[in-house]
Amino acid sequence: MKLLKIIFISLFFLTSCKALKPKWVDTRKVPVNAKERALKNIEEGKGVSLGGITRGKTQYEFSTSNPMWRASLEILDFLPLATVDYSGGVIITDWYNDNATNDSIKITLRFLSNEIRSDSLKVIVHKKKCSANQNCRVDKIKSKIEEELLASILKSAALMKKSDKK
């Protein structure tokens, strides 16, 4: 009997909970035009715009408005990408081999800031050496590729930012 009372009381509280009730949208109050609907969503805090909106301490921004991100993708466009995570600030390429050797490289870009500065981006290069019997060894290497990638990404990002201002 106690168990039945507990179940009925629980059901009463669960069914009276507003979060579980469906939210019906009055379509008469929703604008038909996509731009008007987007503006209404932004005003209500349900959406974002490409330029970024500041509400309190939060800044919403799409990857297309970040010159460092766009420049990095443009520079690495010849490589197959394994992971691209704007919110996590990481781009990881797949293993790349030019078929001349059994060596492959993998490049990881970590975005530390959105500013166009040399310390805003960390470039990591891994090299995979495979022997004839398919035993492979992966090492993190320091190479000229890191410096060249960083320089070309920064240069491209600066040019993009300059052209965006025009």
The 8 nearest C-alpha neighbors of each residue, nearest first, counted from 0:
[[1, 3, 2, 4, 5, 6, 7, 8],
 [2, 0, 4, 3, 5, 6, 7, 8],
 [1, 3, 5, 0, 4, 6, 7, 8],
 [2, 4, 6, 0, 5, 1, 7, 8],
 [5, 3, 1, 7, 2, 6, 8, 0],
 [4, 6, 2, 8, 3, 7, 9, 1],
 [5, 7, 3, 9, 4, 8, 10, 2],
 [8, 6, 10, 4, 9, 5, 11, 3],
 [7, 9, 11, 5, 10, 6, 4, 12],
 [8, 10, 6, 12, 7, 11, 5, 13],
 [11, 9, 13, 7, 8, 12, 14, 6],
 [12, 10, 8, 14, 9, 13, 7, 15],
 [11, 13, 15, 9, 10, 14, 16, 8],
 [12, 14, 10, 16, 15, 11, 9, 19],
 [15, 13, 11, 16, 12, 10, 19, 20],
 [14, 16, 12, 13, 11, 17, 19, 20],
 [17, 15, 13, 14, 18, 19, 12, 20],
 [16, 18, 20, 19, 15, 14, 21, 13],
 [19, 17, 16, 20, 21, 22, 15, 13],
 [20, 18, 17, 16, 21, 14, 13, 15],
 [19, 21, 17, 18, 22, 16, 14, 15],
 [22, 20, 23, 19, 18, 17, 24, 16],
 [21, 23, 20, 24, 18, 19, 17, 25],
 [24, 22, 21, 25, 26, 20, 28, 27],
 [23, 25, 26, 22, 29, 28, 27, 21],
 [24, 26, 27, 28, 23, 29, 22, 30],
 [25, 27, 29, 28, 24, 30, 31, 23],
 [26, 28, 25, 29, 30, 24, 31, 23],
 [27, 29, 26, 25, 30, 24, 31, 36],
 [30, 28, 26, 27, 31, 36, 25, 24],
 [31, 29, 36, 32, 35, 28, 33, 27],
 [30, 32, 33, 29, 36, 35, 34, 26],
 [31, 33, 35, 30, 34, 36, 37, 29],
 [34, 32, 36, 35, 37, 31, 30, 38],
 [35, 33, 37, 36, 32, 38, 39, 30],
 [34, 36, 38, 32, 37, 33, 30, 39],
 [35, 37, 33, 39, 30, 34, 38, 40],
 [38, 36, 34, 40, 35, 39, 33, 41],
 [37, 39, 41, 35, 40, 36, 42, 34],
 [38, 40, 36, 42, 37, 41, 35, 43],
 [41, 39, 45, 37, 43, 46, 38, 42],
 [40, 42, 46, 44, 38, 43, 39, 45],
 [43, 41, 39, 40, 44, 38, 45, 46],
 [42, 44, 40, 41, 45, 39, 46, 38],
 [45, 43, 41, 42, 46, 40, 47, 54],
 [46, 44, 40, 43, 41, 47, 42, 39],
 [47, 45, 41, 40, 44, 37, 48, 43],
 [48, 46, 41, 59, 52, 51, 49, 45],
 [47, 49, 50, 51, 52, 46, 41, 60],
 [48, 50, 51, 61, 60, 64, 47, 63],
 [51, 49, 48, 60, 64, 52, 61, 59],
 [50, 52, 60, 59, 49, 48, 58, 53],
 [53, 51, 59, 58, 54, 47, 48, 50],
 [52, 54, 58, 57, 55, 51, 59, 56],
 [55, 53, 57, 56, 52, 58, 44, 59],
 [54, 56, 57, 53, 58, 52, 59, 44],
 [55, 57, 54, 58, 53, 59, 52, 51],
 [58, 56, 54, 55, 53, 59, 52, 60],
 [59, 57, 53, 52, 60, 51, 56, 54],
 [58, 60, 51, 52, 57, 47, 53, 61],
 [61, 59, 51, 58, 49, 62, 50, 64],
 [60, 62, 63, 64, 49, 59, 65, 51],
 [61, 63, 65, 64, 68, 85, 60, 69],
 [64, 62, 61, 65, 69, 66, 49, 68],
 [63, 65, 62, 61, 66, 49, 50, 60],
 [66, 64, 62, 68, 63, 67, 69, 113],
 [65, 67, 156, 69, 68, 70, 159, 160],
 [68, 66, 156, 70, 69, 65, 71, 115],
 [67, 69, 71, 66, 65, 70, 72, 62],
 [70, 68, 66, 72, 71, 67, 73, 65],
 [71, 69, 73, 156, 67, 152, 68, 72],
 [72, 70, 68, 74, 73, 69, 152, 75],
 [73, 71, 75, 69, 70, 74, 76, 68],
 [72, 74, 70, 76, 71, 75, 69, 152],
 [73, 75, 71, 72, 76, 70, 152, 151],
 [76, 74, 72, 77, 73, 78, 71, 92],
 [75, 77, 73, 78, 74, 72, 79, 80],
 [76, 78, 75, 79, 74, 73, 80, 72],
 [79, 77, 76, 75, 80, 92, 95, 93],
 [80, 78, 93, 92, 81, 77, 95, 76],
 [81, 79, 92, 93, 82, 91, 78, 83],
 [80, 82, 93, 92, 91, 79, 83, 90],
 [83, 81, 91, 90, 80, 84, 92, 89],
 [82, 84, 90, 89, 85, 91, 81, 80],
 [85, 83, 87, 89, 86, 88, 82, 90],
 [84, 86, 88, 87, 83, 62, 89, 68],
 [85, 87, 88, 84, 89, 62, 83, 61],
 [88, 86, 84, 85, 89, 110, 109, 83],
 [87, 89, 85, 110, 86, 109, 84, 90],
 [90, 88, 109, 84, 87, 108, 83, 110],
 [89, 91, 83, 108, 82, 107, 84, 92],
 [92, 90, 107, 82, 81, 106, 80, 108],
 [93, 91, 80, 81, 106, 105, 79, 107],
 [92, 94, 81, 80, 79, 105, 95, 91],
 [93, 95, 105, 104, 103, 92, 96, 79],
 [96, 94, 103, 104, 93, 105, 97, 78],
 [95, 97, 103, 98, 102, 94, 104, 101],
 [96, 98, 99, 95, 100, 103, 102, 101],
 [99, 97, 96, 100, 101, 102, 103, 95],
 [100, 98, 97, 101, 96, 102, 103, 95],
 [101, 99, 102, 98, 97, 96, 103, 128],
 [100, 102, 129, 128, 103, 98, 99, 130],
 [101, 103, 128, 100, 127, 129, 96, 126],
 [104, 102, 96, 127, 95, 126, 94, 101],
 [105, 103, 126, 95, 94, 125, 127, 106],
 [104, 106, 94, 125, 92, 124, 93, 95],
 [107, 105, 124, 92, 123, 91, 125, 104],
 [108, 106, 91, 123, 90, 122, 124, 92],
 [109, 107, 122, 90, 89, 121, 91, 123],
 [110, 108, 89, 121, 120, 88, 111, 107],
 [109, 111, 120, 88, 112, 119, 89, 108],
 [110, 112, 119, 120, 109, 113, 121, 88],
 [111, 113, 119, 114, 110, 120, 115, 118],
 [114, 112, 115, 67, 119, 65, 111, 110],
 [115, 113, 112, 116, 119, 67, 111, 66],
 [114, 116, 153, 67, 113, 119, 157, 156],
 [117, 115, 119, 118, 114, 153, 120, 112],
 [116, 118, 119, 120, 115, 153, 149, 150],
 [117, 119, 116, 120, 121, 111, 112, 115],
 [120, 118, 112, 111, 116, 117, 110, 114],
 [121, 119, 110, 118, 111, 109, 117, 122],
 [120, 122, 109, 108, 123, 110, 119, 118],
 [121, 123, 108, 145, 107, 120, 109, 124],
 [122, 124, 107, 106, 108, 121, 125, 145],
 [125, 123, 106, 105, 140, 139, 107, 126],
 [126, 124, 139, 105, 138, 104, 140, 106],
 [125, 127, 104, 138, 137, 103, 139, 128],
 [126, 128, 137, 103, 136, 102, 104, 135],
 [129, 127, 102, 136, 135, 101, 126, 137],
 [128, 130, 135, 134, 133, 101, 136, 102],
 [129, 131, 133, 134, 132, 135, 128, 101],
 [130, 132, 133, 129, 134, 101, 135, 128],
 [131, 133, 130, 134, 129, 135, 101, 128],
 [134, 132, 130, 131, 129, 135, 128, 101],
 [135, 133, 130, 129, 132, 136, 131, 128],
 [136, 134, 129, 128, 133, 130, 127, 137],
 [135, 137, 128, 127, 129, 138, 134, 126],
 [136, 138, 127, 126, 128, 125, 135, 139],
 [139, 137, 126, 125, 140, 127, 136, 128],
 [138, 140, 125, 124, 126, 137, 141, 123],
 [141, 139, 125, 124, 138, 142, 126, 123],
 [142, 140, 139, 124, 143, 145, 123, 144],
 [143, 141, 144, 145, 140, 146, 124, 147],
 [142, 144, 146, 145, 147, 141, 148, 140],
 [143, 145, 147, 142, 146, 148, 124, 141],
 [146, 144, 148, 143, 147, 122, 142, 149],
 [145, 147, 149, 143, 148, 144, 150, 142],
 [146, 148, 144, 150, 149, 145, 151, 143],
 [149, 147, 151, 145, 150, 146, 144, 152],
 [148, 150, 146, 152, 147, 151, 153, 145],
 [151, 149, 147, 153, 148, 152, 154, 146],
 [150, 152, 154, 148, 153, 149, 155, 147],
 [153, 151, 155, 149, 154, 70, 150, 71],
 [154, 152, 156, 150, 151, 155, 157, 149],
 [155, 153, 151, 157, 152, 156, 150, 158],
 [154, 156, 158, 152, 157, 153, 70, 151],
 [157, 155, 66, 159, 67, 153, 70, 158],
 [158, 156, 160, 154, 159, 155, 153, 161],
 [157, 159, 161, 155, 156, 160, 162, 154],
 [160, 158, 156, 162, 161, 157, 66, 163],
 [161, 159, 163, 157, 158, 162, 66, 156],
 [160, 162, 158, 164, 159, 163, 157, 165],
 [161, 163, 159, 165, 164, 160, 158, 157],
 [164, 162, 160, 165, 161, 159, 158, 66],
 [163, 165, 161, 162, 160, 159, 158, 157],
 [164, 162, 163, 161, 160, 159, 158, 157]]
